[in-house]
């Protein structure tokens, strides 16, 4: 497309000038002289961290987070203490950094030409894309891929005349301004307050308060674990590099951070921390809390009898259904996700309504809807996957990520000459490939991009737990 082909030239043109009427309300140059020697003399590194669910948070009294764990490693290397200051808003963070109230801006910052005027970036941590965050239509799991796709924004020109909310002073705003130079009618950019958080805007999209926001792919992917009704498959930018920043007059600290970063990447420490926060589901944290493998007495939950009856309707071992319920809710009937999924089998209200449930908090009704939904998926996959053992994997993946993405993966499997009736190394493989442009832009992949590590893990974890149940629990 023209807008992609002309991206580089427009990138240069855009950053040659500031947006008209836009004022920078932060310190654009260092107001202190404070480099590595002074930091070591003080005995502490002051890090400015973004107030999000990835960089730094407390879990059961324990500080955790991607930026936090790396900063602890950095402070240890520098032989100083680490002090954290949470900041909301990029402009405020740059202001505090240049005024000397922090030494390193440990945000997941996109490297841009404009920002290089105000800070010095470290070597990149990783690459990402900017993506559009939009809400899927009601009852999206039940819709055919073609129908679902028609209801979603997939091209930038479809945003013309639409309000898109972004953080003030963010690279997301800059990208939308750049896109506006290529569109016949402009995107209506709405900058939130200087203290707005990207994740608060994502939540507003999930709840329907606003229609659209833009964020980095890594942030978006984590938030889809909380809000399954979000679509983040529309990529709005070419790959962009993410890094930390220091003051432009802190060359010694800049060099030291880059040297340390190269070491932790070479040692594998960086990879471990990165995968922990960006490739592992937040459900992994829940598994630390509860270990049902220690249950004894031949029962898995108070709902075993209903699970047994429900499993008969789809011809499954009841312990497999029990494994699904554990994966969804840890057998807790009072769980409600941020996206609104309710109860034991995490049923969305619109799905419950479709199957005639009046109260999804009632475990009996919740299980009934979950079973009927599994049966619906099983009936669909029975048309193309005859083997019941293989078919259950397709059903489980569809229950987790939605029917459309698994249908796309099956079509890709068939197109590339592998077996569309087999899961492992076949449909599973192409489901994982749906984050690669070669595959998610393929005409047969109707719903496009998906970072589908989650559903692949979901299938493996449910089946692994099912194997454990079979060893310990009677059929």
GIPE-V327168 format. One line per field, one symbol per residue. phi: phi as a letter, one per 40 degrees, with the letter a starting at -180 (. if undefined). psi: psi as a letter, one per 30 degrees, with the letter a starting at -180 (. if undefined). A space follows every 10 residues. Layout:
BEGIN
phi = ???
psi = ???
END
This chain:
BEGIN
phi = .dccccdccc ccccccacdc gcbcbaccbc bbbabddccc ccgabcbcbc cbcbcaabbf gbcahccccc ccccccccgb cbbbbcbbhc cccccccccg cabbcccccc cbcccccbab cccccababc bcbbcccdgc ccccdccccc cbcbbdcccd gccbcaccgc cccdcccccc cbbcbccccb ccccbcbdcc cccccccgcb caabacdccc ccccccbccc bbcccbacdb cbacabccbb cccdcccccc cccccccgcd ccccccbbbb cccccccccb bccccbggbc acbdcccccc cccbgbcccc ccccccccaf gbcbcbccch cbgdbfccdc cccdcgcbac ccdccccdcd cccccdcccc cccbbccdcc cccccccccc bhcccccdcc ccdcccgbcc bbccgbcddc ccccbcddbc ccdccccgca ccddcccdcc cccccdcccc cbbcc
psi = lefeegeeee eeeegfllkk gkkjhljflk gljjaeeeee eegkkjkjkk ilgeeklkjh gkklleeeee eeeeeeefhl lkkkjkkjke eeeeeeefgg glekjhlikk kleefffflk kllkellllk lkjlkllkhe ffkkeeeeef glkfkefffk fkkkklkkgl feeeeeeeef ffkeklkjkj kllfgkkefe eeeeeefgel eklklkeeee eefffejfgk kgfjkfllkk kklllllfgi eeeeeeeeee eeefeeffee eeeeeefffk kffeeefeek jfffklggke lfgeeeeeee eefgglkffe eeeeeeeegh gjfgkklffg kkaegikkee eeeeggkfjf fjeeeeeeee eeeeeeeeee ffffjejeee efeeeeeeee fleeeeeeee eeeeeggajf fkdkgceeef eefgfkeeef gkffiefbkk jgeeeeeeee eeeeeeeeef efkk.
END
